[in-house]
Amino acid sequence: MKPIGELQVSGLCLGGNVFGWTADESASFAVLDAYTAAGGNFIDTADAYSAWAPGHTGGESETVLGRWLARRGRRDDIVLATKVGRHPDLTGLSAATIKAAADASLRRLGVDHIDLYYTHFDDETVEVAEIITALDDLVRTGKVREIGASNITPARLEASLAFSTRENTARYTALQPRYHLMARDSYEGPLAETAARHHLAVMPYAALAGGFLTGKYRPGTTVDSSRAPSAARHLDTPRGQRVLSALDTVARTHDVLPATIALAWLAAQPTITFPLASARTPTQLTPLLRGTTLTLTPEDLTLLAEASA
């Protein structure tokens, strides 16, 4: 177990972006059952999931997750995270939007509080004071326990934390940046330094680069996935080829799949609390869970770091 403010989370953070999208309700329930049976307790979703899919309006993932929580009676032992700011009907981070979006998420999830509430993408048209005050109101009324930020610049993160300290409001305790072997510059440097300085729990999203780091994308292969076009583009880069080769080498050494190595690399990075990844089936979940317990050698880490540089 590791802390996020007053929360205690274990192992892999299970991403819910596929629930109600590429995993229907039955498949989603199977993944959630397998995850919790393995000891997982930390589930991440967002009010925007999966508004991008044809015929979807946003909130599908929260709705599926809410049904699972009700049918399994698991609310008390699950740390539940969701996000605000990207639902098509509630976009941005004005105080009114944050309040309305939180209430809508609570209804879809069928719960009386959200354990960890992220700003999905920062909204620089809104002052930090307004955003943090609105989030603080949710904490004070018991609708939210902890707050976090995702997709935010170091400067805005610093300003938000400074405001919280100065005004004695709820403060960000978690950060969810985009970070993986194919995207290191988005986190390493000033953002990671800010997270370390303020002791934030960090759970990177897109840990498998849209599936590329599972190793299933290879020259001459066709992958049946909604994310195939964006994931496969890495094959056309020298870096992508280097990373695949390094993953294969380290995976053979440990007799595991490349996805396990990709998550183990993330888990070994300074300031990272846990990686975040999603699965459409229990079979896909197995190597992800292994990635949070496998310890890579210094030689492994050097090989992966050099390949992804």
BELCOR-V312927 format. One record per residue. N is the residue number from 1. RES is the residue in one letter. OMEGA is omega in whole degrees, 0 to 359 (NA if undefined). NEAR is the number of other ideal C-beta (glycine too) atoms within 8 Angstrom. D_CENTER is the distance of its C-alpha to the mean C-alpha in Angstrom with 1 decimal. Layout:
n=<N | N>
res=<RES | RES>
omega=<OMEGA | OMEGA>
near=<NEAR | NEAR>
d_center=<D_CENTER | D_CENTER>
//
This chain:
n=<1 | 2 | 3 | 4 | 5 | 6 | 7 | 8 | 9 | 10 | 11 | 12 | 13 | 14 | 15 | 16 | 17 | 18 | 19 | 20 | 21 | 22 | 23 | 24 | 25 | 26 | 27 | 28 | 29 | 30 | 31 | 32 | 33 | 34 | 35 | 36 | 37 | 38 | 39 | 40 | 41 | 42 | 43 | 44 | 45 | 46 | 47 | 48 | 49 | 50 | 51 | 52 | 53 | 54 | 55 | 56 | 57 | 58 | 59 | 60 | 61 | 62 | 63 | 64 | 65 | 66 | 67 | 68 | 69 | 70 | 71 | 72 | 73 | 74 | 75 | 76 | 77 | 78 | 79 | 80 | 81 | 82 | 83 | 84 | 85 | 86 | 87 | 88 | 89 | 90 | 91 | 92 | 93 | 94 | 95 | 96 | 97 | 98 | 99 | 100 | 101 | 102 | 103 | 104 | 105 | 106 | 107 | 108 | 109 | 110 | 111 | 112 | 113 | 114 | 115 | 116 | 117 | 118 | 119 | 120 | 121 | 122 | 123 | 124 | 125 | 126 | 127 | 128 | 129 | 130 | 131 | 132 | 133 | 134 | 135 | 136 | 137 | 138 | 139 | 140 | 141 | 142 | 143 | 144 | 145 | 146 | 147 | 148 | 149 | 150 | 151 | 152 | 153 | 154 | 155 | 156 | 157 | 158 | 159 | 160 | 161 | 162 | 163 | 164 | 165 | 166 | 167 | 168 | 169 | 170 | 171 | 172 | 173 | 174 | 175 | 176 | 177 | 178 | 179 | 180 | 181 | 182 | 183 | 184 | 185 | 186 | 187 | 188 | 189 | 190 | 191 | 192 | 193 | 194 | 195 | 196 | 197 | 198 | 199 | 200 | 201 | 202 | 203 | 204 | 205 | 206 | 207 | 208 | 209 | 210 | 211 | 212 | 213 | 214 | 215 | 216 | 217 | 218 | 219 | 220 | 221 | 222 | 223 | 224 | 225 | 226 | 227 | 228 | 229 | 230 | 231 | 232 | 233 | 234 | 235 | 236 | 237 | 238 | 239 | 240 | 241 | 242 | 243 | 244 | 245 | 246 | 247 | 248 | 249 | 250 | 251 | 252 | 253 | 254 | 255 | 256 | 257 | 258 | 259 | 260 | 261 | 262 | 263 | 264 | 265 | 266 | 267 | 268 | 269 | 270 | 271 | 272 | 273 | 274 | 275 | 276 | 277 | 278 | 279 | 280 | 281 | 282 | 283 | 284 | 285 | 286 | 287 | 288 | 289 | 290 | 291 | 292 | 293 | 294 | 295 | 296 | 297 | 298 | 299 | 300 | 301 | 302 | 303 | 304 | 305 | 306 | 307 | 308 | 309>
res=<M | K | P | I | G | E | L | Q | V | S | G | L | C | L | G | G | N | V | F | G | W | T | A | D | E | S | A | S | F | A | V | L | D | A | Y | T | A | A | G | G | N | F | I | D | T | A | D | A | Y | S | A | W | A | P | G | H | T | G | G | E | S | E | T | V | L | G | R | W | L | A | R | R | G | R | R | D | D | I | V | L | A | T | K | V | G | R | H | P | D | L | T | G | L | S | A | A | T | I | K | A | A | A | D | A | S | L | R | R | L | G | V | D | H | I | D | L | Y | Y | T | H | F | D | D | E | T | V | E | V | A | E | I | I | T | A | L | D | D | L | V | R | T | G | K | V | R | E | I | G | A | S | N | I | T | P | A | R | L | E | A | S | L | A | F | S | T | R | E | N | T | A | R | Y | T | A | L | Q | P | R | Y | H | L | M | A | R | D | S | Y | E | G | P | L | A | E | T | A | A | R | H | H | L | A | V | M | P | Y | A | A | L | A | G | G | F | L | T | G | K | Y | R | P | G | T | T | V | D | S | S | R | A | P | S | A | A | R | H | L | D | T | P | R | G | Q | R | V | L | S | A | L | D | T | V | A | R | T | H | D | V | L | P | A | T | I | A | L | A | W | L | A | A | Q | P | T | I | T | F | P | L | A | S | A | R | T | P | T | Q | L | T | P | L | L | R | G | T | T | L | T | L | T | P | E | D | L | T | L | L | A | E | A | S | A>
omega=<175 | 185 | 164 | 189 | 180 | 181 | 175 | 183 | 184 | 169 | 182 | 170 | 185 | 179 | 183 | 183 | 182 | 184 | 181 | 179 | 179 | 172 | 179 | 185 | 181 | 180 | 178 | 179 | 181 | 178 | 180 | 178 | 181 | 180 | 181 | 177 | 179 | 177 | 179 | 180 | 190 | 185 | 185 | 176 | 178 | 180 | 181 | 183 | 0 | 185 | 183 | 184 | 179 | 179 | 180 | 182 | 186 | 181 | 182 | 180 | 179 | 181 | 178 | 180 | 178 | 178 | 178 | 179 | 182 | 184 | 181 | 181 | 187 | 188 | 188 | 181 | 177 | 171 | 190 | 179 | 171 | 190 | 181 | 170 | 184 | 175 | 183 | 181 | 184 | 185 | 179 | 187 | 171 | 181 | 181 | 179 | 180 | 181 | 182 | 181 | 178 | 179 | 179 | 178 | 178 | 179 | 181 | 180 | 180 | 183 | 179 | 175 | 175 | 183 | 182 | 185 | 181 | 160 | 189 | 173 | 179 | 179 | 187 | 173 | 181 | 180 | 177 | 182 | 181 | 181 | 184 | 178 | 178 | 178 | 178 | 177 | 179 | 179 | 182 | 180 | 176 | 180 | 181 | 179 | 180 | 179 | 180 | 180 | 175 | 178 | 182 | 179 | 176 | 182 | 180 | 177 | 177 | 181 | 179 | 181 | 178 | 178 | 180 | 179 | 183 | 185 | 179 | 178 | 170 | 181 | 176 | 175 | 184 | 178 | 178 | 180 | 170 | 186 | 176 | 185 | 179 | 181 | 183 | 183 | 182 | 181 | 183 | 183 | 186 | 182 | 177 | 179 | 178 | 179 | 181 | 183 | 183 | 175 | 178 | 170 | 185 | 179 | 183 | 174 | 183 | 186 | 181 | 177 | 178 | 180 | 181 | 185 | 171 | 181 | 183 | 177 | 181 | 177 | 177 | 180 | 175 | 182 | 178 | 182 | 177 | 182 | 184 | 182 | 182 | 181 | 185 | 181 | 179 | 179 | 184 | 182 | 175 | 180 | 179 | 179 | 178 | 182 | 178 | 180 | 180 | 177 | 180 | 181 | 182 | 179 | 178 | 180 | 184 | 181 | 178 | 179 | 179 | 180 | 179 | 181 | 180 | 179 | 178 | 176 | 179 | 183 | 182 | 184 | 178 | 178 | 182 | 178 | 175 | 168 | 178 | 179 | 180 | 179 | 178 | 181 | 175 | 178 | 177 | 183 | 187 | 180 | 178 | 178 | 179 | 182 | 180 | 180 | 181 | 177 | 178 | 178 | 175 | 179 | 177 | 184 | 178 | 179 | 180 | 180 | 180 | 180 | 185 | 183 | NA>
near=<5 | 9 | 9 | 14 | 9 | 5 | 11 | 8 | 15 | 9 | 12 | 15 | 13 | 16 | 11 | 15 | 11 | 12 | 13 | 13 | 13 | 6 | 11 | 6 | 8 | 6 | 10 | 15 | 10 | 10 | 16 | 13 | 10 | 10 | 14 | 13 | 6 | 9 | 7 | 12 | 11 | 14 | 15 | 14 | 15 | 14 | 17 | 12 | 16 | 12 | 12 | 4 | 9 | 3 | 3 | 11 | 7 | 13 | 13 | 14 | 16 | 16 | 10 | 13 | 16 | 12 | 10 | 12 | 15 | 8 | 7 | 9 | 6 | 9 | 8 | 4 | 6 | 12 | 12 | 14 | 16 | 15 | 14 | 17 | 15 | 12 | 14 | 8 | 6 | 12 | 8 | 9 | 13 | 10 | 10 | 6 | 13 | 14 | 11 | 9 | 13 | 14 | 9 | 12 | 14 | 12 | 7 | 11 | 13 | 8 | 10 | 5 | 9 | 15 | 11 | 16 | 14 | 15 | 16 | 12 | 9 | 10 | 11 | 5 | 4 | 10 | 5 | 10 | 8 | 11 | 15 | 15 | 11 | 13 | 15 | 11 | 10 | 14 | 13 | 7 | 6 | 7 | 11 | 15 | 10 | 15 | 16 | 17 | 14 | 13 | 9 | 11 | 7 | 9 | 6 | 11 | 14 | 9 | 9 | 15 | 11 | 8 | 12 | 14 | 8 | 6 | 9 | 5 | 10 | 11 | 10 | 13 | 10 | 17 | 15 | 14 | 12 | 10 | 14 | 14 | 14 | 12 | 11 | 11 | 6 | 9 | 12 | 8 | 7 | 6 | 14 | 12 | 9 | 12 | 11 | 10 | 6 | 8 | 4 | 13 | 13 | 13 | 14 | 15 | 12 | 10 | 14 | 13 | 14 | 8 | 13 | 13 | 15 | 12 | 12 | 7 | 13 | 8 | 4 | 3 | 7 | 4 | 10 | 4 | 8 | 6 | 8 | 12 | 6 | 7 | 14 | 10 | 8 | 13 | 11 | 5 | 8 | 5 | 10 | 12 | 9 | 10 | 15 | 11 | 9 | 13 | 15 | 10 | 9 | 13 | 14 | 7 | 7 | 10 | 5 | 9 | 9 | 12 | 14 | 15 | 18 | 17 | 16 | 13 | 13 | 15 | 11 | 9 | 7 | 5 | 9 | 13 | 9 | 13 | 14 | 14 | 14 | 9 | 12 | 9 | 10 | 10 | 5 | 10 | 14 | 8 | 12 | 14 | 13 | 10 | 18 | 13 | 7 | 11 | 6 | 12 | 6 | 5 | 6 | 12 | 11 | 8 | 11 | 16 | 8 | 8 | 12 | 12 | 5>
d_center=<17.3 | 15.8 | 16.0 | 13.8 | 17.0 | 18.9 | 16.2 | 16.2 | 13.3 | 14.0 | 12.8 | 9.8 | 6.8 | 7.5 | 5.8 | 8.6 | 9.1 | 12.1 | 13.7 | 16.9 | 16.5 | 17.0 | 17.2 | 19.8 | 20.2 | 22.1 | 19.7 | 16.7 | 18.8 | 19.7 | 16.2 | 15.5 | 19.0 | 18.5 | 15.3 | 17.1 | 20.3 | 18.9 | 18.1 | 14.4 | 13.8 | 10.2 | 8.8 | 6.1 | 7.9 | 9.7 | 13.4 | 13.5 | 12.4 | 14.6 | 17.2 | 17.5 | 19.2 | 23.0 | 24.2 | 21.0 | 20.8 | 17.3 | 16.4 | 16.9 | 13.7 | 14.5 | 18.0 | 17.5 | 15.4 | 18.2 | 20.8 | 19.4 | 19.3 | 22.8 | 24.3 | 23.0 | 23.6 | 20.5 | 19.5 | 20.9 | 19.1 | 15.5 | 13.1 | 11.7 | 9.1 | 9.6 | 10.2 | 13.6 | 15.3 | 14.9 | 16.8 | 20.0 | 22.2 | 20.5 | 19.4 | 19.3 | 19.3 | 22.9 | 23.7 | 25.0 | 22.0 | 19.6 | 22.1 | 22.6 | 19.0 | 18.3 | 21.4 | 20.5 | 17.1 | 19.1 | 21.7 | 19.5 | 17.7 | 21.2 | 20.5 | 22.1 | 19.2 | 15.5 | 14.4 | 11.7 | 12.0 | 10.2 | 12.2 | 10.3 | 12.7 | 15.6 | 19.0 | 21.6 | 24.4 | 23.8 | 24.9 | 22.6 | 25.2 | 24.7 | 20.9 | 20.9 | 24.0 | 22.5 | 19.5 | 22.1 | 24.2 | 21.4 | 21.2 | 25.0 | 25.5 | 23.3 | 20.9 | 17.9 | 17.8 | 15.4 | 14.0 | 11.3 | 11.0 | 8.9 | 11.0 | 14.0 | 17.0 | 18.4 | 21.4 | 19.8 | 17.6 | 20.9 | 22.8 | 20.5 | 20.8 | 24.5 | 25.1 | 23.6 | 25.8 | 28.8 | 28.6 | 27.4 | 24.6 | 21.1 | 19.1 | 15.5 | 14.5 | 10.8 | 9.3 | 6.0 | 7.9 | 8.4 | 10.0 | 11.6 | 15.3 | 16.1 | 14.7 | 15.6 | 17.5 | 14.6 | 13.8 | 16.8 | 19.7 | 19.9 | 16.3 | 15.9 | 19.4 | 18.6 | 15.7 | 18.2 | 21.1 | 19.6 | 18.0 | 14.5 | 11.8 | 9.3 | 5.9 | 5.6 | 3.9 | 7.0 | 8.1 | 11.1 | 12.1 | 12.3 | 14.2 | 16.6 | 15.9 | 16.9 | 20.3 | 21.4 | 22.0 | 25.5 | 28.5 | 30.5 | 27.9 | 26.6 | 23.3 | 23.0 | 19.6 | 18.5 | 16.5 | 19.5 | 21.0 | 18.1 | 17.4 | 21.1 | 21.9 | 20.9 | 23.9 | 26.2 | 25.4 | 27.0 | 23.8 | 22.2 | 25.3 | 25.3 | 21.8 | 22.6 | 25.8 | 24.4 | 21.7 | 24.7 | 26.8 | 24.6 | 23.6 | 27.3 | 28.0 | 25.8 | 26.5 | 22.9 | 20.9 | 19.3 | 15.8 | 16.5 | 17.7 | 14.9 | 12.5 | 15.5 | 16.0 | 12.6 | 13.2 | 16.7 | 15.9 | 17.2 | 15.0 | 11.9 | 11.4 | 9.3 | 7.3 | 4.4 | 6.6 | 8.6 | 12.4 | 15.3 | 17.7 | 18.3 | 19.8 | 16.7 | 14.9 | 17.7 | 17.0 | 13.3 | 14.6 | 17.3 | 15.2 | 14.3 | 18.1 | 19.8 | 21.3 | 22.1 | 25.4 | 26.1 | 27.6 | 24.5 | 22.4 | 25.1 | 25.4 | 21.8 | 21.8 | 25.0 | 24.0 | 20.9 | 22.8>
//
